[in-house]
Amino acid sequence: MEDREYLEENKTDQTHTEEKGQKKEEDEYEKICYVCRRPESVAGPMISMPGGMNLCHDCMQKAFDSVTQGGLDLSKIQNMPYMNLNFSDFSNLNPQDLEIPKKQKIKKRSDKEKKPELELKDIPAPHVIKRQLDQYVVGQEKAKKAISVAVYNHYKRVFLANSSKNQDEVQIEKSNILMIGPTGSGKTYLVKTLARLLNVPLAIADATSLTEAGYIGDDIESVVSKLLAAADNDVERAERGIIFIDEIDKIAKKKNTNSRDVSGESVQQELLKLLEGSNVEVPVGSNQKNALTPMTTVSTDNILFICGGAFPDLEDIIRERLTQKSSIGFSAELKDKYDKEENILSCVTNEDLRTFGMIPEFLGRLPVTVTLQTLTKDLLVRILKEPKNAILKQYKKLLALDEVNLVFEDDALEWIAQEALKKKTGARALRAIIEDFMLDIMYEIPKDPEIGSVVITRAYLEKNGGPLIQMRG
């Protein structure tokens, strides 16, 4: 008897706990109208229906109007799902099928959470940002310094925009960044490292998939949708994030074309409003705009945009401009003076980028231009072993889990760097080369538990011998 009473009390407590948890979850998220998909903060208080459905007053009024004016034909209501069925059919539906997934729900924001989280003391100084970048990125000193200053000024601008201390009403313009560098020079890696160090949401978009609105492809607003998803649908956090648009050189104006340039100049035109700062309506939890997806408004005023691209053949445009200064006489410059210049990209101007195909309005909204130098053999060797998450350190850690010590000789590292230069894909070639010759080692080492260390030699890389293997003890 006592056991039965104990079980009933325990069951009652468990039911109360579940109800509290369900109520807490309902309080945490906004209700969304089942018809128009607008959140409670936009459409107003909701009317709760059986099966977990919520309707706003506007949609409920439309339903009543449809009943009174045209009989009981609720299927005439636009975007009204299931309303062409009999009400008895709802008994066969699972209520969970009608509920909105969590990823499409919008979290409520209390007054405390709406206060600006960014404080001036939280913004790292440029030398601190660069020092942290130095631990992960080798070389590119000028680029790291320029990015550190631009990011520092940008987040000071965000602080002033959210602070009441800006009494003199001095408006600081956005300092969006344009990164130019050959493939594999570290553009994307630099931005990823920067976002991780600053602990801000980052969205990486590919400009090759963007098209003008109304054409097949991604709309311009999709880059903001990715940032919102990276911020866990937190609008305020997303509005302080970073958007990196890669392959920006692929939207240059197409030459010798008579058709509408929907993936080139038109994309540049539509990007202007995002770079300058505007309110964009984006879907929550999806990249597609439709009647079943809730929408929210994101301001791009305080979002830092970084555009990067390899800009092939830009070197030839720069050389052509520089050699136009040549003249006849003893003071004339040689025509081939700049042919062997490795860092010719550092001489780039807006005139060169306009010749490449970028429109002047687009370049005007990217005031900071950062050029990355081509990686040399010495830099590739340093990339192999110096960064915190260097490729060699990754493989050493993998073999350390098998209690095996991995060692690379200096001659072997130079050989790897030399082979990477031949591939002309920058630092990406390093992993491809190492993956090739480490395949057999990673396969054979776990077979013998007596192996204590493996030394990678140049002879093994040149296929003139094998690695030096030392047994335990």
Summary of the structure (lengths in Angstrom):
residues: 473
radius of gyration: 29.7
end to end distance: 68.5
largest distance: 114.8
contacts: 1334
relative contact order: 0.09
helix: 47%
strand: 13%
